[in-house]
Amino acid sequence: QVQLVESGGGLVQPGGSLRLSCAASGFSFIGYVMSWYRQAPGKERELVARITSGGGVTKYADSVKGRFTISRDNAKKSVSLQMNSLKPEDTAMYYCYAGHSWTSIDYWGQGTQVTVSS
């Protein structure tokens, strides 16, 4: 059974930090590009950050560059998103996404809520 289980969301004040984690199981993690997406109320889901299967290449949305860092641990089958200097506009549901490197197979997690508010 394929599972992507996110954790680490919550309520944080502007300027604060959170670390999201995504634990994968049920598929060959090393063969997948891992990403974090987010969706705010009334808005489309958008890519936040992506990391290649080996972890050598990362990509970030312009809005989070310099503040967020994506990383993965292939031995533990996990991907993380360190979020610093959080802003109210970062408030959204954050989703973990696994996309196979050369097929159309993909998986989504159930999401974890991040709320940035004073």
Beta strands, then each sheet from edge to edge (+ up, - down):
strand 1: 3-7
strand 2: 10-12
strand 3: 18-25
strand 4: 32-39
strand 5: 46-51
strand 6: 58-60
strand 7: 68-73
strand 8: 78-83
strand 9: 92-100
strand 10: 106-108
strand 11: 112-116
sheet 1: 1+ 3- 8+ 7-
sheet 2: 2+ 11+ 9- 4+ 5- 6+
sheet 3: 2+ 11+ 9- 10+
end
